[in-house]
């Protein structure tokens, strides 16, 4: 084992969830593992207390290792599975076969059905997953059908009507089999489920928290305890829900996007936690700003922020950006969890604005800007912008952050304008 090389690399290994690949002196992958904390898990292999025969044999062959940070424990499990099947490492005994995790399937029908399946994916249906905890996802499907009563049966409703079943009578299905709901109304339910499966849990959390408070006030303690269990389930979904499908996750993992970005952008640390900022206004009217959060390469929607611009009149995007950043980092409370990287929508002017704000506040944080017209990345201290390949996963991630910040700012701006029109 090249102990000096490995221990030096361990010092720069982060406490993020992810997958690690142990390599021998020829660069061959000999073991793939997963971890909630990469640093703690990899360090444990080289502790003096290690006595496992298999691990001691593995350690003796390790010459180097790589790691891929991901968004959650669930993604680590799935990426581990992908890498093991690809590399067939000699020290991995399990997961070398064709074992597959289940998916949530929404069928391509006039009245779609939602089911948990392990079948080969067809091109027409919509799939979410894979999921590593089958019991959890089945409970989740039962939970969301309380709010969106979409059918879960396999009946082909185009071949004729089917009698209403128990699911309809317990209000878990809207009864499309006997025409109890129109196609348009039914598909609104389907869209609600799709929104949930894309990670939009906030509305469910708010409803349940309100119901739990009401139950407590009425001394309905059993009901409050049941609601508390559902809130816990939603919290578990955030940890265990893979927001990328296998193909996307494989591309992300193979490129090791976040590790590459650290090198490409000359960053002090891996940009695991990225915040993106943008402003939106029409001739300075109802100006708004947004702050979006990405962790492990995917949106972290619980930490999104929106701002109504207060101090700037007229059209001045840089001053509006200045206000947003000052409000975001204006207190010790706001600085408790700091991003590894700030991305602002725009060019050199927006970058310089952010740099001045952070210098004035004494905030040590890496910042870049991404100009939409030519997709150029402006980096602090660099005279020329960075031009990444148009098809590079690194550029795609930066674009995703920038575009999401833009979308969120525009949606709030439109909401304020509609309200202003109504009030007028």
N, C-alpha and C positions, 0 to 999 in steps of 0.2 A: 504493500500500500504506500502511495505517495502521501504520507501523513502531513508534511508541511504544506503541500499544495492544497490538500483537502481542508485543513484547519484554517488556512488563510481565507478560503472561499466561504467557510462557515461564518466568519465574522460579518460577511455582507449578505447573509441569508436572512430574509424577512420573516416576521411572525404572521404570515398570511396563510390562508388555506391554499392548497395546491398539490401538485404531483411532482415527485422527484425521480430522476433516472440515474442509477449508479452505473458507472462505466469502468471497464478494465483498461489496461495499458494500451490496447489496440483500438480503443474508442467504441468497443462493442457494449451495448446495453446489457447488463447482467441482472439487474433488478429494477422493478418499477414499484413505487409505493405512493400512498396518498397521505395527507396530513391536514389537520385543522390548523396547526401551526408548523410551517415548514422548518423553521429554525429549531424548535424544540424536538421535533421528530428526528431530523437528520443528526442533530447533536447527540441524541440518545444512543446512536449506533457506536459512537466513539467514546462512550463513558467507560470508566475503569471497572464498573460493576457488570459490564456485559459478559454473560456466561453462556448464552445460547449457542450451541454448536454450529447450527446453520448460519447464524449471524456472524460468528467468528470467522467462518470460512469465507463468507461474503466479504467481510471487512478486509481480509487479507488480499483480496483481488481488486479492491476499489482503487482506481488511480485518479478518478475525477467524477464529478456529478453535475447534473443540470437540474433546474427546477422551473416549473411553470406555475405562476400564481393564477388562481381562478377566483370566481365570485363567491362560491359556497362549497360546503362539504359535499353536496350532491354533485356539483360539477367535478369535484376532485375524484369522486367515485367513478363517474362516467369516463373521464379522461384517462384515469388509471386503466380501466377496462380496455379502452381503445389502444393505448400504448402497449399493453401486455399482448394483445392479440396481434399487433403489428410487429413487435420486436421478439416475441417468444423468449423472454429472458430465462436463463437456466435456473435462477433461484426463485422464480415465481411458479408455484405449483398450481394454484387455482386461476380461474378466469382465462385459461388458454383455449378453452373449448368454445362452443357457439352459444354460451349462455347469454341471454339478452334481458334487459330490464323492460318493464311494461311502459306503454304510452297511453295517454288519453287521446281517444279518437272521436272526432266530430264528423259524422258521415256527410257525404255530399248528396243530400236528398232535399225534396221540397220541405219536409219537416225533419230536419237533422236529428240524429240520435247521438247521445254521448255515452261512451263506454271506455272501460279500461281493458286494453288488449295487449297481446304479445305477438300478434300476427305481422306478416310482412306488410309494409306500408304500400298502399295504392296511391296513385298520383292525384286522385280527385278529392279524397278526404283530407281533413285538416288534423294534424297530429301535434301534441305537446308532450315534451319529455325528452329522453326517457326518465323514469323515476326509480329511485333506489329503494324506496320504502313503500311497498305495495299497500300495506294496511293504512298508512297515512293518506295516500292518494284516494283510496276508496272512501275513506271517511270524509275527505274534502269534497269529493263528488256528491256524496249524500248531503253534505252541508250546503253547497251552493245551489242544489236543486230545491232547497227550501225557499230560496229567493227567486230562482229562475227555473221553474218546473218544466224542464225539457225531458223528453222521453229517453229511456235507456234501453228500450227493447230492440230486438232485431227484426221486427215485422216490416215487411215491404208494404207500406200504406198505399202504394200506387196500384196494388193488385186487388184492392177492395178494402172495405171498412173492417176494423177489428173492434171487438167489444171493449168497452172501458174496463180497466183492471183496477186492482187495489191501489196502484200508484196514483191513479187519478183521485180516488176517494180519500187518500191521506194527503192530498195536495202536493205530491211530488211530480206530477205530470199534468200538463194543461189540457190533455184529452184531444190531441189532433186526430186521433183515429176515428172519432165520431163527430168531427167538425166543431168541437167546442171552442176553437180558437182559429182566427184567420192566419193565413200564411205570413202576412205582414207583422202581426202582433207576435206570432211565434218566433219569427226571426229577430225581433227585438230581444227576446229572452236569450237566444243563441249568442247575440252580440255581447250581452252582459256576461255570459260565461266566458267567452273569448277574452274579454277585457280582464276578467279575474285571472285567467290562466296566463295572461301576459304580465301579471305581477301587480295589477292595480287593486290592492287590498284595502286602501284607505277608507272607502265608503263603507265596507263591511265592518271594519274595526270601529268606526265612529258609531254606526248603528248599534253594534253589540255593547259598546261602552255605555251608551245612553240607556239601553235596555237593562243593563246590569245595575246602574244607579237607580233606575225606577223600581226594579225588583227589590233592591235593598231598602228603599224608602217605604215600600209596602210590606216589608218584613217577609218577603217571599224568598227565603234564604236558599231553598233547594233550587229554585229557578235561577237565582243569581250565581250559584255554584256551577250550574250547567252552562250558563253563558260564559263564565270564567274559563271553562274547559275549551269552549269554542275559540275564545281569544288566544288561548295557549296554542291551539291547533294552527291558527293563522300565523302566530309567531314562528312556529316550527316550519311552516311553509316557506317563510322568508329564508330560513337557513337551508332547507332541503330542496327547494324548487330550482331546477336548472333552467335558466332563462335563455339558454342557447341549445339548439338541437345538436345532435351528434356531429353532423357534417360541419356546422359552424364552429363547434367547440374544437373539432380536430384541426381545422384550418388555423384557428387562434393558437392552439397548443403547439402545432408544428412550427409556426412562425415565432412563437414565444414573444408575442407582441409587446407586452409591458417591459420585459427585459431589454428588448431591442430599442424601445423608445427611450429608455434611460441613456443608452449609448448615443443614439441619434440626436437627442436634444441636449446632451451634456448635462444631465441632471445628477444631483447628489444622491438621489435614492430612486428606487423603482416607483413609477407613478401609479401605484395601486389605487389611490384615491384621487380622482380628478374632478375639479369643479369647473363648469363652463358658464360664461356670462354673456348676455346680449341685452340690447335695448330695442324698443319698438315705439314708433310714433309716426303720425301723419301730420306734417307741418307743425310739429311740436305739440299737437293736441293729444290729451289723455295719454301722455308718455308713460311707459312702463318699462320695467327691467325684470330679468329672470336670472336665477342661479340654479343650475342643475348639477346633480351629483352622479358620478360613475365610480363603482368599486369593482375591481377585478375585471374591468372591461365591459361591464353592463350597467344599465341605469339603476340607481338607488333612489327610487321615487319618494321614499319617506323623507328624504333630505332636500327635496326641491324647495325653492323659495321664489316668491314673486314680490315685486316692489312697485309701488305707485310713486313715480318721480315727484318730489316735493319742492326742490330748491332750484330747478332749472326751468326757465321759460324759453320758448322758441325751440329752434332746432340746433342742438349741440350734443351729439352723441358721446363725445369724450367727457364732457362735464357730467352727463347722465351716468356714464359708466363709473366716473369718480364717485358720485353719490352712492351708487349701489355698493361698491367695494368698501367705502367708508362705513356704511351701515352694516355690512356683513361682518367686518372685523373690528367693530368699535368697542369691544369689551372683553374682559378675561373670560366671561361665560361663553361668548361667541367663539373664542379661540381655543376652547377646550379640545376640540378635535380639528386639527388643521389638515387641509389637503396636501398631497405631495406635489400637485401641479395645478395651476390656474390657467385656463384657456379662455381668451376673450375673442369674440367675433370681430374681425377687422384686420387692419394692417399695422404699419409702424406707429401711427399716431395713437391707436388704441393700446398697443403694447407699452409705449412710453408713458401713457396716462396711468396704467396699472403700476408700472415700476415706480413712478413718482408717489403714488398713493401709499404703496407699501414702505417706501423709504421714509416718508413722513410719519407713518405709524410705527416704524421700527419692527415691521413684520418681515421675517426672513422666509420667503416663499418663492418657488420657481414659477415663472409666468411666461407664456407664449401667446402669440395671436395667430389666427388662421384667416387669411384673406380669401373670400369666396371666389372672386373673379378668376384668379390663376391658381387657387389652392396652394398659396405659398405660406410657409410657416416662418414667422418672425421670432427670433430667439434673442433674449437679452445678451448683449455683449458681442453679437455677431453682426457684421456689416451687411452681409448678403443673406437673403431668406433661403430657407431650406426647401428644396423641391423634391418631394418624395414621388416615387413611381405611382401613377394613377391607380394601378391595381394592387398597391401594397396594403396589407392588413393594417399596418401602422397608420397610414393616411386614412383608411376607412374608419378606424376608431376615433381619430381626431375629428373627422367630419361628422361622425355620429354625435359626439359631444357638442360640437358647434351647432349642428342642425337641430338637436333637441333643445338647446338653449334658445334658439331662434323660434322654434315652434311654441315653446312655453311662454315666451315673451309676447308673441303675436296673439296667442289665444287669450291672454289676460287683457291685452290692449283692446281686442275686439269686444270683450265682455264689458269693459269700462265704457267704450263708445256706445254700445247698445243701451247701457243703463243711462248714459247722458242723453241719448235721443229720446228715451221713454220719459225721462224727467222733464225734458224741454217741451 
